[in-house]
Amino acid sequence: MGRRMLKGLAVVLAAGCCSGGSAAFAQTAAARAADPPSATTRAVNEAARAAAPFQDRRDYDFAARGFVATRKDPLIRAADGRVVWDLNTFSFVEAPAPDTVNPSLWRHAQVLSRAGLFKVSDRIWQVRGFDIANVTFVKGDKGWIVIDPLTADETARAAYDLVTEQLGKRPVSAIIYTHSHIDHFGGAGGILPFAVPDVPILAPQGFTDAAVGENVIAGPAMARRAIYQFGLTLPKGPTGNMGSGIGMAVAPGTQGLVPPNREIAKTGTEIVLDGVKLRFQVTPGTEAPAEMNIGFPDWKVADLAENANVTQHNILTPRGAVVRNAKAWAQGLTEAIDFFAGADVMITSHGWPRFGAAEITDFLGKHRDAYAYLHDQTVRLMNQGLTGDEIAAKLTLPKALQQEWYDRPYYGSLSFNARAVYQFYMGWYDGNPVHLAPLPPEEGGRRYVEALGGAARVRQLAQAAYDKGDYAWAAELLNRAVFADAGDTAARDLLARCYQQLAWQSENSLWRNMYLTGASELRGAQPPAASAISPGIAGSLTPDQLFDVLSVRFAAEKAGDAKLRLAFVFPDRNAQVTVTVANGVLVHRPGVVGTPDATLTIKYADLVAALLRGQPLAPKIASGEARIEGQMAAFAQLVSWIDKPTPPFAIVTP
């Protein structure tokens, strides 16, 4: 009986999701072909062409400078043969921009999609275009200092192999993570086999907690929304995915977390790694909760991590995240101007370098000004009584900033970011009492459709708006109709057509991806099931973090007024945790507190594998590797109260 209960515990708590998810669109509905770009869409794109500074071609030079070579085989594969990355995927952008892509976004993809090994300075190289981020190789006295080893082991290994092929075999003498997003540490396992013993691994203070928190606590919801943000289900091409603004795509390979063994806490910290002097600027609360820039003072090279980019960034990413501090971001760039004064080469974690001291100073100043303007003007208008939506509709960058390609909205956008700044200070509520308890989308949709005269009338109004090129208003109407009746296939199809036209007009790659993914799912495409927490991430969780995950999967309505106390003992960690359930809350604390209803003694890694990867505990109990004492039913009770995340949940349908 005990073995069956523990196996059930493992199954119920396993991360991952069922393959069903969102309300299914009737599979008998024929998916109509997309309309061609309308006259309105073509006019919007022509206006974008006229307004953007296409005569400024510095980025083409910067992105091509120092090119050494790229892979002979364009396909990077996983151990099982699956293709993780194809260097030729976006080769189509060498052609002129079609009507289905904003010409500014097309130009950005042309520059961003360049891939290979590039020499930045006498002792610094980057591999770009092998993942959404860059990996930097710094030549030390004996080996490579590797900065930001990409998202996946496979792409990081491919980058190391290319460096080895072109520059000779050297060990990895140090690893540095500039910040806590997975595209800058997830591939460390791919280069770790080539590292020296006890390799130094550096990161900014607070790195591990920030990295784990984002990828685990809110991971299921973020993963579902990331499908929209990055267009993960879209075909790459002129009518589909055009990249992700800061890189062309995220590599879907093997991810992990090799924890740092040294954290940098203070700006001005200087260290020498493998004969190379490094000087750090710590910038918490900017692009990531834990982030730092790196200077190479002897070489006049500055690495601005992801605090400076080839595009406007996000204060709040569409996939979801903790809102970033736009004021701190701007202040960090102001500090960087002085901290890295005199640098004549600037590299970053995404995009291409910039060269020349005057160029770098001008870039940092105008990039800083974009974030400062966003923050200051949003707060000014907020204090005049405007809501986030009103500020987003009103705010535009000064012309001098609009004319810089790096301040344009390929990844972040001023309107989305203005709402984020408003949220940072004021929260989601705009002060209007009507929004204290808004109707849920389904109920609101039914009432709006009824008030407008029924579904046929709503579709008629939306069609008239569509025919005039007023796609945003047509989408507003049709969204109500779809949430009133998910089976209204005519409304779903017309809404999909609206989203396609809006996507083809968008200068923002993420907006394009989200519009097109929404259109695809409205027409019946089924999103992929989200995967379980990767073993590399799961294995890095502390006991506190593991039980934090358990607490946010606790279904209070199932427990009701029940109470429970369980103890977990981890001999291999010399650690104990007590979990209590009362008042609809699961609480954990260190040590064995009070008299538990049951106690499980087990290796910590075995419990992680059971809770987060679905591995059964019964064999561990049978072999004596794990032991249960007390009321066996207590564990079964806990099992019955734990929900498994259920993405892919519906987004554009009820």
Residue, then its C-alpha position, 0 to 999 in steps of 0.5 A: m500500500g505504501r509503495r502504491m501511495l508513493k508512486g502516486l505522489a510521484v505521478v501527481l507532482a511530476a512537472g509537465c502537462c497533459s497534451g489536451g489544454s485549450a478548448a479545441f477548435a472543431q477539427t472539421a472546420a477548413a483552415r482557409a488560406a491567408d489573405p494577401p497583404s491588404a492595401t492598408t498593410r502595404a501602405v503601412n509598410e511603405a510609410a515605415r520604409a519612408a520613416a526609417p533611416f535606411q541610409d544608415r548602414r553602420d550596423y551592416d559593417f559592425a555585424a560583418r566586421g571580423f568574420v572568421a568562419t562558420r560551420k561547414d555543416p549548418l545543422i547542429r544536432a542533439a545526441d539522438g539526431r534531432v536538429v537543434w539549430d539550422l544556420n540556413t533557416f533565415s537565409f531567405v532574408e537576403a532577398p528584398a523585403p516582401d509585403t508581408v514583413n515590415p521593411s524595418l523588421w526585414r532589415h533587422a533580420q538581415v543584420l541579426s541573422r549573420a552567423g559564425l565566429f567573429k574576431v572582436s579584438d586581439r584576444i576576444w572572439q564571439v560566436r553569433g547566430f548559433d542561438i538567440a544569444n552570443v557566446t564570447f571567448v576570451k583568450g587567457d594565458k592558458g585557456w578560454i574564458v567563456i562568457d554566456p554559454l548559450t541556452a543549450d549544451e548542443t549549441a554551446r558545444a558547436a560554438y566551442d568546436l568552431v573556435t577549436e577548429q579555427l583557433g586551436k584547442r585550448p581548455v576552458s579556464a573560466i566561465i562567466y554568466t552575465h545574468s540570470h536568464i537561461d539563454h546565458f547559462g543553460g548551455a554550460g554543460g556543453i563546454l564543462p567537459f573541456a574545463v580545467p579542474d575546479v573551473p572558476i564559474l562567476a555570476p552576479q550576486g543573487f544569480t542562482d535564486a533569480a535563475v531558479g525562480e524564473n524557470v520553476i515557480a512560474g515556469p509552466a505559465m511562462a512556457r505557454r506564453a513563450i510559445y506566443q512570444f517566440g513563435l515557437t510553432l510558426p514556420k520560419g519565413p516571410t509569412g511566418n516567424m521573422g526572428s525574436g528581435i534580440g536573436m533569431a530563435v531559442a535553441p530547443g536543446t538540452q538545458g541545465l544549470v551549472p551553479p556559480n562558485r563565485e558571485i560578484a557583489k560590488t561594482g568596481t570589483e577587479i579580479v584576474l582570471d587566467g592572466v586577464k584583468l576583469r572589472f565588473q559593474v553590478t546592475p541588479g534590477t535592470e534587464a535581469p534581477a541579477e546582472m553585471n557588465i564586464g570591462f577589460p581595462d587593459w584592452k579598452v573593451a566593454d561587455l554590456a551584457e544585456n543592458a545594451n542591445v541592438t533594439q529597444h528591450n522589454i521592461l516587461t516581457p510578453r511571456g511574463a516576468v517580474v517588471r523591470n525597473a526602467k529608472a535603474w536601467a537608465q541609471g545603470l547605463t549612465e554609470a556605464i558611460d563613466f565606468f567604461a570611459g575610453a573603451d573603443v570596443m563594446i560587445t553585448s550578449h545579443g546582436w553585434p559589437r560597436f567600434g570606436a570610443a565616440e560611437i560607443t559613448d553616443f550609443l550608450g547615451k542615446h540608448r540610456d535616453a530611450y529608457a529614461y524618456l520612457h520612464d520619466q514621461t510615463v510617470r509624468l503622464m501617470n501623475q496627470g491622471l492618464t492610465g497605462d493604456e492612455i499613456a501607451a497610446k500617446l507616448t512616442l520617442p523624440k525623433a533623434l532617438q527614433q532615428e537610431w536603429y538600436d532604439r527601434p521596437y524589434y523586441g521591446s516596444l514603447s507602448f508595451n513598456a509604458r504599460a509596464v512602467y505604469q504597472f511597476y508603480m501603480g499595479w494593474y488597476d487604473g483607478n476606475p471602479v468599473h475595473l475593480a471586478p471586471l467580468p470574466p472574458e466569457e461572460g463579458g463576451r456573451r453580454y457584449v455580443e447580445a448588446l450589439g445585436g447578436a453574433a451575426r451583427v458583430r461579424q457584420l461590424a467586424q467585416a466592415a472594419y476589416d474591409k476599411g483596414d481597421y484591423a485592431w477594432a475588428a479584432e476587438l469586436l471579434n474577440r468578444a464574439v469568440f469568447a461568447d461562443a468558441g464554436d463561432t468558426a466564422a468569427r474565429d477565421l475573420l479574427a485570424r485574418c485580422y491578426q495576420q494583417l496586423a502581424w505583417q505590419s508590425e515592426n516588433s518581432l514579438w508582436r508579429n509572433m504573437y499575432l500569427t500564433g494567435a491566428s494559427e490557434l484560432r484556426g485549430a492548430q494545437p500547441p505542443a505540450a510543455s515539457a517537464i522541468s529540465p533535469g539540469i534545472a531540477g537538480s539545482l533546486t534547494p529544498d526550500q525551492l523544491f517545496d516552494v514549487l509544491s506550495v504553488r501547486f497546492a489546491a486549497e479548495k481540495a484540502g478544505d479545512a483539513k490539517l496535515r504535518l509531514a517531515f522529509v529527511f535528507p541524510d545526504r544533505n544533512a537536512q530536514v524539512t517539515v511541511t504543514v497544511a492548514n487554512g488552505v496553505l502549504v508551508h515548509r520550514p527547516g528541521v523536524v517541527g512538532t510531531p509529524d503524521a508521517t516521515l519520509t527519509i530519502k536521498y534528496a535527488d531521489l525526491v526531486a526526481a519523483l516530484l519533478r520528473g515523475q520517477p516512481l519511489a516504489p523501487k526506492i522503498a523496496s530496496g530500503e533506499a527510502r523509508i516511510e514512518g507514521q501514517m501512510a495515508a498522510f502521503a496519499q492525502l497530500v497527493s490528492w491536494i496537489d495539482k499538476p500544471t495544465p498548459p497548454f491552456a487556451i489564450v485566444t479562445p475560452 
